[in-house]
Amino acid sequence: MDDLTKRVRKAIRHFWATRDRQAASQGKDSGTRDAGLRTAVTGGKHLDGFVTLCRDLLIEAGLPEAEVFWNRQLELPGYFRAEKSWDLLAVVDGQLLAIVEFKAQVGPSFGNNFNNRAEEALGNATDLWAAYREGAFKPSQRPWLGYLFILEDCPKSAAPVKVREPHFKVFEEFREASYARRYEILLTKFLRDRLYDGACLILTPKKGRPRGTFRVASEELSFQSFAGAFMGHAMAFAQTRR
């Protein structure tokens, strides 16, 4: 893991390059762009650098490549719905070992998108753990669930946001918190409430995309912490197979 920062920078360069390429392609083909700069999102694949990195970490931890899924067979049963397609799965010897979801948000709009991301992530974790409780993944022990989020580091994501309190007061930590800070609060609570076993928040400025510039919200949400827990879980399982 000595070169982990270098590998994260490479994934970030892929993230920005893919977004730029998709935005340019759609603008050329249609003469218009999706509202809210959705052009790069609708094309997908912008997070493939991180998916590939996490896949490689599982393989380096000793899992068979054939039992790590990232581009096919990604569906798992739910409890409140029939199924959900995740971004990365490890299913080894018929046991669900690890699941990771990758998401990102780039400006200029952060408000509604933040609420949508928060509700989606909460719902996905709640559904998965309910399915696990009801035996959907037998004979698996409790799988490792991770959530990795990339956020554009810019003035709008760093600016204080007013809260609305027509009836009751919000919790104090949200008062004047920027969207970057709100994501930090959200992912930290995910970890501490054990909704997710690993959570990572990476902030990257658009102007630093050629170098893969990034910073982390906190040590608790760093990729090093995320990868350490992720690989540790995989290595412990791999050792039981020897």
C-alpha positions in Angstrom: 0.0 0.0 0.0 3.1 2.3 -0.2 2.0 3.6 -3.6 -1.7 4.1 -2.6 -1.6 7.9 -3.0 -0.2 7.6 -6.5 -2.9 5.1 -7.4 -5.6 7.4 -6.0 -4.2 10.3 -8.1 -4.4 8.1 -11.2 -8.1 7.2 -10.5 -8.8 10.9 -10.0 -7.2 11.8 -13.3 -9.4 9.2 -15.0 -12.4 10.6 -13.2 -11.9 14.1 -14.6 -10.6 13.0 -18.0 -13.7 10.8 -18.5 -16.1 13.6 -17.5 -14.3 16.1 -19.8 -14.4 13.6 -22.7 -18.1 12.7 -22.2 -19.1 16.4 -21.8 -17.3 17.3 -25.0 -18.8 14.4 -26.9 -22.3 15.1 -26.0 -22.0 18.8 -26.6 -20.6 18.1 -30.1 -23.3 15.5 -30.9 -26.3 17.4 -29.7 -25.3 21.0 -29.5 -26.6 21.1 -26.0 -25.7 19.8 -22.6 -27.9 18.1 -20.0 -29.2 20.4 -17.3 -27.0 20.7 -14.3 -23.9 19.4 -16.1 -25.3 15.9 -16.1 -23.4 15.1 -19.4 -20.6 13.2 -17.7 -22.8 11.5 -15.3 -25.2 10.1 -17.9 -22.3 8.6 -19.7 -21.1 6.6 -16.7 -17.6 5.1 -16.3 -16.1 8.2 -14.7 -15.6 6.2 -11.4 -14.1 3.2 -13.1 -10.6 4.2 -11.9 -11.7 3.7 -8.3 -13.7 0.6 -9.1 -10.5 -0.9 -10.7 -8.4 0.2 -7.8 -10.6 -1.5 -5.2 -10.9 -4.6 -7.4 -7.1 -4.8 -7.5 -6.8 -4.3 -3.7 -9.1 -7.4 -3.2 -7.0 -9.5 -5.5 -3.8 -8.3 -3.8 -5.4 -9.3 -0.5 -5.5 -12.9 -1.8 -9.0 -13.2 -3.3 -9.4 -15.0 -6.7 -10.0 -12.6 -9.5 -12.8 -14.7 -10.9 -14.8 -14.1 -7.6 -14.5 -10.4 -7.7 -17.3 -8.8 -9.8 -17.1 -5.2 -11.1 -18.7 -5.2 -14.6 -21.2 -8.1 -14.5 -23.3 -10.1 -12.1 -23.6 -7.3 -9.7 -27.1 -7.9 -8.4 -27.9 -8.8 -4.8 -31.4 -9.5 -3.4 -32.9 -6.8 -1.2 -35.6 -6.9 1.5 -37.7 -3.9 0.6 -37.1 -4.5 -3.2 -36.3 -7.6 -5.3 -32.7 -6.7 -6.1 -30.1 -3.9 -6.4 -27.1 -3.7 -8.7 -24.0 -2.7 -6.8 -20.7 -1.4 -8.2 -18.3 -4.0 -6.8 -18.8 -7.4 -5.2 -16.7 -10.1 -3.8 -18.5 -13.5 -3.6 -16.0 -16.2 -2.7 -16.9 -19.9 -2.2 -20.6 -18.9 -2.3 -20.2 -16.4 0.5 -20.8 -12.7 0.1 -17.6 -11.1 1.4 -17.6 -7.4 0.4 -19.8 -4.8 -1.4 -18.7 -1.3 -2.4 -20.7 1.6 -3.8 -19.0 4.5 -5.6 -20.7 7.9 -6.1 -19.6 11.4 -7.0 -20.9 14.9 -7.2 -19.6 17.9 -9.2 -21.0 21.4 -9.3 -22.6 23.8 -9.9 -25.6 22.4 -8.1 -25.1 20.7 -4.8 -28.4 21.3 -2.8 -30.9 18.8 -4.2 -28.2 16.4 -5.2 -26.9 16.2 -1.7 -30.3 15.2 -0.3 -30.8 12.6 -3.1 -27.4 11.1 -2.4 -28.0 10.9 1.3 -31.4 9.3 1.0 -30.0 6.8 -1.6 -27.1 5.7 0.5 -29.2 5.4 3.7 -31.8 3.4 1.8 -29.3 1.1 0.2 -27.6 0.2 3.5 -30.9 -0.3 5.3 -32.2 -2.6 2.6 -29.0 -4.6 2.5 -28.8 -5.2 6.2 -32.5 -6.1 6.4 -31.9 -8.7 3.6 -28.9 -10.0 5.5 -30.9 -10.2 8.7 -33.5 -12.3 6.9 -30.9 -14.8 5.6 -30.8 -13.6 2.0 -27.0 -14.3 1.8 -26.7 -17.6 3.6 -24.3 -19.1 4.5 -22.4 -15.7 4.5 -21.2 -14.1 7.7 -21.7 -10.3 7.9 -20.3 -8.8 4.7 -18.1 -5.7 4.6 -20.0 -2.7 3.1 -18.2 0.3 1.8 -19.1 3.7 0.4 -16.7 5.9 -1.5 -17.6 9.4 -2.5 -15.8 11.9 -4.8 -16.8 15.6 -4.3 -15.6 18.6 -6.4 -13.5 20.8 -4.2 -14.7 24.3 -5.2 -16.1 27.5 -3.6 -19.7 26.4 -3.9 -19.1 23.1 -2.1 -17.1 24.9 0.6 -19.5 27.8 1.2 -21.7 27.8 4.3 -25.3 26.8 3.7 -28.3 28.2 5.5 -30.7 25.8 7.1 -34.5 26.1 7.3 -36.2 25.6 10.6 -39.9 26.5 10.3 -40.9 24.1 13.2 -37.9 22.6 14.9 -34.2 23.3 15.3 -31.6 21.3 13.2 -28.8 19.6 15.0 -26.0 22.1 15.8 -23.4 20.4 13.6 -25.4 21.3 10.5 -25.6 25.0 11.2 -23.7 27.0 8.6 -22.1 23.7 7.4 -21.0 23.7 3.8 -22.0 20.8 1.5 -18.5 19.4 1.9 -18.9 19.5 5.6 -22.4 17.9 5.3 -20.9 15.0 3.4 -18.2 14.6 6.0 -20.9 14.5 8.8 -23.0 12.1 6.7 -20.2 9.6 6.0 -18.8 9.8 9.6 -22.2 9.0 11.0 -22.5 6.1 8.5 -19.4 4.6 10.1 -20.2 5.3 13.7 -23.7 3.9 13.3 -22.3 0.9 11.5 -24.5 1.4 8.4 -21.2 1.1 6.4 -18.0 -0.6 7.5 -15.9 1.7 5.4 -16.5 5.2 4.1 -14.2 7.5 2.1 -14.7 11.2 1.2 -12.2 12.5 -1.4 -12.4 16.2 -2.4 -10.7 17.1 -5.7 -10.6 20.5 -7.5 -11.3 20.6 -11.2 -8.3 22.8 -11.9 -6.0 20.1 -10.4 -7.2 17.4 -12.7 -4.0 16.9 -14.8 -2.1 16.1 -11.5 -4.9 14.1 -9.8 -5.0 16.7 -7.0 -7.1 15.7 -4.0 -7.5 16.1 -0.2 -9.4 14.1 2.3 -12.1 15.4 4.6 -10.6 13.6 7.7 -8.3 10.8 8.6 -11.3 8.7 9.5 -12.6 9.1 5.9 -9.3 8.9 4.1 -8.7 6.3 1.4 -5.9 4.9 3.4 -8.2 4.1 6.3 -10.9 2.8 3.9 -8.4 0.5 2.0 -6.8 -0.7 5.2 -10.2 -2.0 6.6 -11.2 -3.3 3.2 -8.1 -5.3 2.6 -7.9 -6.4 6.2 -11.3 -8.0 5.9 -10.4 -9.7 2.6 -7.1 -10.9 3.9 -8.6 -12.4 7.0 -11.1 -14.4 4.8 -8.4 -15.4 2.3 -6.3 -16.9 5.1 -9.1 -19.2 6.2 -9.1 -20.7 2.7 -5.5 -21.9 2.9 
